[in-house]
Amino acid sequence: MLRIAATKRLLKRKRMEDERLGQVTPSVPPLQIPIAYITRQRYAELSGVPIGIVDAWVDRGHLPSKVIGKHRLINVALMWAQAFQADHFL
């Protein structure tokens, strides 16, 4: 988060400097790094369903998951890959 905030500050400073000089700087979004695994709690927050439902989906195999250490994480990258292969985004 700190890196993103610092990047935004630098872009804003550069834009202000260019405006002062009469130049235009295109607005560039900060680099987003994709995340392959997220926790069940975070998935529940993002999808808007209760954690109990997410747990049931994981137990039934509806959501791909993997145990890493002592945590069961949801494989979001695999879900995206399966959705692209199944043409769910068209």
C-alpha positions, 0 to 999 in steps of 0.5 A: 500500500505504501508503494502505491501511495508513493507512486500516486504522490509522485504522479501528482507532483509530476502532473503539477510540475508539467502543468506549471510548465505548460506540458501535459502528463498522461494519467497512468494507473499504479502497477497492480500485482495480481494475487493468486490466493486469498483467504476465505474471509477476504473472499467472503468480503469481496463476493458479499456472501457469509463466511459459512457459505464460502466454507461450504463451497470450499468443502463441496469443491465448488471453490478451488482451494489449497492449504498453505501452512495452517491456512486454507486459501482460495485459488483466485488465479485458477478461478480466473483461468477457468472462467476465461477458458469457459468464455464466461467473460464474453 
